[in-house]
């Protein structure tokens, strides 16, 4: 099977990330482990928002096939392949459409498979009428016949949980912090982004930031990984910063299962909320910093000097540091060959203009001349100054970096007239 080496389609990338999210916890199990198929069957019973599809369920056999693809080809194996019948007509005759819609309308409890079976029986349809379940499902959904009645009054099944080993689950959330003076000007609101290990209550890292968006979240996450290693799971909020494709890509490349809290159900984040309450009661009431850097220095001194060495009722009176050492861990240390700086680079797809330029965040950059009118992927650090070059990727291969556009310097560059070369040469002074 041909597998892509670099994302060329945003939808294909979303599909691959969705597939990885479903099978991530299965991939950690050795092939042949008992209970794998039961786990896949449980996943198949749930409903999902599938990218690029109106379906809401995934069959257990499909999940097992994805596991097989990942074990053979890695993350790239989860990218969808083109349909074998692309370009061929797949529409159904009007008489068959009317029959399918009428059957479902008269018996809403029938599944798509049952609707197809009954249509073949009543309409005497032969093999010449192909009725793929995906096509029939899309047809019935467009007719408004696949809407399920709301289950009003169903009680929520909420239970306390605690992982046994350090590193099995790291959770993150954001707390609104005090306003501080920013760059010598008026005060701005701050946000405390924190990470907490579920089994030990240890804080891998916490930091006050000027924003709670993805650009602010990533540096805090990177520091947490460097300090306490890579967890098996990362449990985050359901907000836009945590639904970013960039975060999904980073977790997929690190082999971390990304878990999102259910909307409007904060009960699952009770442990980190208790940490925030402790910060308000025991830290913020005692300090009065003037700058963000001073606030973060004081915060980490308090975390290491007081919070980590204080007994916690939730871990049977142990301190987070003692519990971290006692229960060992499933934490994978960041290997020397793993370049986290490169891994955390953002990606943006751009079309190179005829003047060799691309735009990013309001700034223009120049790329190699042979990339004119080609789609390229720019990889960059959002916190870096605009003067820093950007990585350029084209068809899975890295090209020369994109450099900031210098219009004045281009006045002294001679364009070669030869059609065999698109290189530029500088004119010597005095020529």
N, C-alpha and C positions, 0 to 999 in steps of 0.2 A: 504494500500500500504506500502511495506517495503521501508524505506528510510535510506540511509547510514548515519552513525553518523560521519564519517571521510573520507576524500578523499582517495580512493584506486587506482584510475586511473587518470593519467594526462589528458587524453582525456575527460573522464567523467567530470573532474573538469572544463576544458575549456568550455565544453558544458553548464554546470550549470552557469558559469560566463557569457557566451553569453546570455543565456536566462534571467538571472537577469538584464543584461544591457538593454534589450529590454523592460522589464516590470517595471523597477524601479520607473519611474514617475507615473505609473498607481497604484502601490501599495500604494502610499500616499493618494489616493482618497478613500473615504468611499464607501463600496459596495452599488450599486444602484445609485451612482452619475450620473447625466445626462451627456452625452457626452463621457462616457468611451468607448463605442463600436466604436464611430466615431474616437477616438484617436487610438484604436487598428487597425481600418481599414486603417488609414493613415500610420501606421507603416507597415502594410502588403503590401502597395504599393511600399515600398522601397526595394532596393537590399542590401544584406549583405554577408559578408564572413563567412559562417557558418562552425564552426569547425567540421571536420570529414565528411563533406558532399559536394557534388558538386552543391547542390541547392543554390540559391541566394535569395529566398523569403520565408517568413513564413506567413501562413494563419492567418487571424484574429481570427478564432475559436481556432487555436492552441495557439495563444497568450493568449486568454481568459482562456484556459485550464491551461496554466502555472501560470497565476495569481491565479487561484483556488488552484493549488498545493502549491504555496508559502503561501497563507493564511492559508492553512490547516497544512502544514508540515514545513514551514519556508524555509530557503535557501537549506536545505538538500533535500527538495522535488523536486528541479529542476535537480537533477542528473538523467541521462537517465536510463531507465530500460532495461534489456536485451530483445532482440526481441523474440517474442513467437515462431517464425519459425527458430530460430537459429539451425544450423546443417542440415536443410532441403534444398534440391536443389531448387534454384530460377532462374536458367538459362532458356533462351527462346530458342525454336527450331530455327535452322538456317533459315528456310523459313519465320518465323515470323520476325526475325531480319532483313532479307533482305527487307521485305515488309515495316517495320517501317522506315528503313533508306531511302528507295527510296521515300516514301511519303514526308518525311521531306526535302529531297534533291530537289525534284521538287517544293515544296511549302514551302520555308523557313519561311514565315510569320505565318504558323500554330503553335499554342501552342502545348504542349505535350498532353494535354487533347484532342485537336482536331485531333492530329496525331493518338491517340489510337482509337478514334471514327471512323475515316476514315479507319483504318486498319481492324477494326471489320466489317465494311461495305464491303470493297473490298475483304477481305480474307475469309469472311464467318466464322469468328472465334467464336466458342461457349464459354460457360462458363468454359470449361476445360482449356482454355488458360488464365491464370491470367496475366494481364498487369498492374502491379502497376506503378503509375506515377513516383515514385522515380527510379524504375528499367529502365523504358523507357528513362527518362531524363539522367541517367548515360550512357545508351547505345548511345544516340544521341550526348551527350557531348564527349564521347570517339571517335566518328566518326567525330568530329569537326564541327557539324551542329548546335551547340547552341551558337556559337560566335555571338555577336551582332555588327552591324556596328557602328563605332565611330560617335558620333554626333559632327562633326566639326563645329566650329563657333557658338555654343550655348552660349548665354551670361550668365554670372554668376549673380544670384540674391542675391545681398548683401544689407543688411539693417542694420541701427543702431538699437541697442537694449539696454535696461536698465531694470533690475529687480526692483520691487517696494520695497521689504523688505530686510533688512539685513539678510544674511545667506541663501538666495535663490540660490546664485551662488558664489562660490569662485573659482578664476582662479589662475593658477600658470605658471611661466615661468622662464627661466634662462638667465642671462646676463653675458657676459664675463667680468671679473674684472681685476684689475691690478695684476702684479706679486709681490709676497712678499717672504721674506726669510722664508724657512721652516726648522724648527729644527736646526737653526744655520748654515745651509748649503746654497747652492745656491738658487736663487729665483725660485719660482714655480708660475704658473698661478693660479688665483682664479676664482671662479664662484659664482655669486650672485643668490641664489634660493629664490624666493619671492612668497608670496601669497597675493592676493588682493580681497576684497569683492566688487562685482560688483555694488551693489546699493549705497554704501557709500564711495567707494574708500579707505576704511580703510585697513591698512596692518596688518593682523593677526600675521604674522611673516615674517622676511627676514633675511638671513644669508649668509655670504661669506663662501664658502667651497673649498676644494682642488680639488674636482671632481664634475661632474654633473650627476653621475650615480645614480642608485636606492638606494644604501647604503647611499649616501650623502643626497638624497632627503627625505628619511623617517624620520630622526630626526627633520628636519625642519618642515615637515608636522605635526608630533606629537606635537611639541611645538605650532604650529598654532592652533591646536585643543584644547589644554589645555588653551590657552590664550583667544580664542574667540568662542569656541564651535564647534559643528559638523554641517556643512552646508548641504543643501539638495542636491546640485550638486557640483561636482569638475570638472572644465574645464582645461584640460592640453594639452600639446603639443602632437605630434604624434610620438615622438622619442622613441627609445628602452627603455629608463628609465621609460617612462610612459606607455609602452605597456607590462610591466612585469606582470606576473600572480600574483605576490605577492601584487602589488598595487590593482589589481582587487579584490583579496580576502579581503584585508583590507576594501576597500570601500563597498563590499557586506556585510561584517559582521557589518559595522557601519550603513548600510542603506543609503549610499551615492551613488547617480547616477554619474558614471564616464563618462565624455564626452570628446572625443578627437577632437582636431582641425583637419580640413582637411589638407592633405599633401600639402605643397607649397602654402598655403593660410594664410599668417600671419595677414590678415585684422581682423580676429575675436579676436586677442589678442591686439588690439590697446590701450586699457585702461592700461594694465600692461606695455606695451611698453612705454607709456607716463610717467609712474612712473620711469622706467629705465632711460629715458631721463632726468628726474628731478634729479635722483641720480647722473648722470654724470655731469650735469651742476651746481648743487647746493651743492653736497656733496663731490664727488671725487676731485673737483678742490680746495677744502679748507682743506683737511686732508692729512697727510703724515705719516701714521702708519708704524711700522716696523714689526709687527707680526699680525697673523690672529685674535687672541683674541682681540687685541687692535682695529683692524679694525671693528670687530663686536660690540664692546662696543660703539665706536663712531657712528657707523651706527644706532644702536637702540636709542641712545640719540638724534640723528638728527631726526629720524622718529617720536618719541614721542614729542620732543620739538619744531619741526618746521613743518614737513610734516602734521602731524595729526591736527595741530591747524591753518593751513593756508587755506584760502578760495580757493575752486576749482570751476572753471568755469563749469565743467561737471556735478556738482550737485547744480547748480543755486547759486553759490557763498557761499554755506555753507562750513564748515570745516568737514572733515571726522568724527571727534568725535561727533560733533553736529548732523550730519545726522544719525550716528549710534544710537544715543539716540532718535531722532525724529521719525524715521520710525519703531522703535521696531525691531523685528527680527523673523525670522523663525529658528533661531539657537537653536539647542538642546545642552544644557550644558552637559559636560562630567560627568555622574553620578558617585558617589563615588564607586559603585560596579563594574564599568567598568575599567578593568585593561588594560590601553593602552600599557604598557610595554609588557605584554603577547600577546596582539593583534598584535603588530608590529613585533613579532618574525618571522623570516624567516623559511621556511620549505624546507627540502630536503629528498628525498626518497633514502634509501640505503639498500643493501643486506648484512646481517651480515655474516662475514666469519666464517670458522670453528674454528678459534682461538678467537672468540668472539669480533672481532674488526670491526670497520667501519672507513672509511676515510672521512674527510670533510676539504676542503681548504688546503690540504697537511698535515693535522694533523690526528693522529690515536687516537681512543677512544675505551674503553671497555664497553660492555653492558652485560646484564644478560645472563647466559649460555643457558637458555632455548629458547633464540631468535636466536640461531645459524641456519643459512640457511633460515632465515625468512626476509621478507621485512618489514622495519620499517620506520617511519617518524621522522626525527630529526628536532626539533624546536630550533632556536638559534638566538642570537643577533650578526649580522655581525661585529659590532664595538667592541664587547667584546674580551678580550685576549683569546688565545687558551687554557689557563689553566682553564677557567670556564666550569663547566659541561653543558651538553646539555640535553634538554628534549627528551625523547624517547616515541613515540606513536606506538602502535601495535594494529591493528583491532579496532580502535576507543577508546582504553583505554590507559591511561598514565602508563608507567612502570618506573622502577628505572632510574635515570639519567645516561647518558653515561659520564664516567670520562676519563681524558687523560691517554693514555697508559703509564705505568711505567714498562719497561722491567726489570729493576734492582729489583724492589720489587717482581716481579713475580718469581724471582729465589728462593725466600724463602716461596713460597706458595705450599702447598701440595694438589695435585689433589686427590679427594676421588675416591676410586675404585668402590664404590657401584653404580650400574646402576640406583638405585632409586633416587639418588640425584646428582645434578650437581654443588652443592655448593663447594666453596673453603674454606679451613681452613688454618690459618697461623700456622707455626711451631714455637714453643716457642724457645727462645734462649737456646742453650745447648742441645737440643734434638738430 
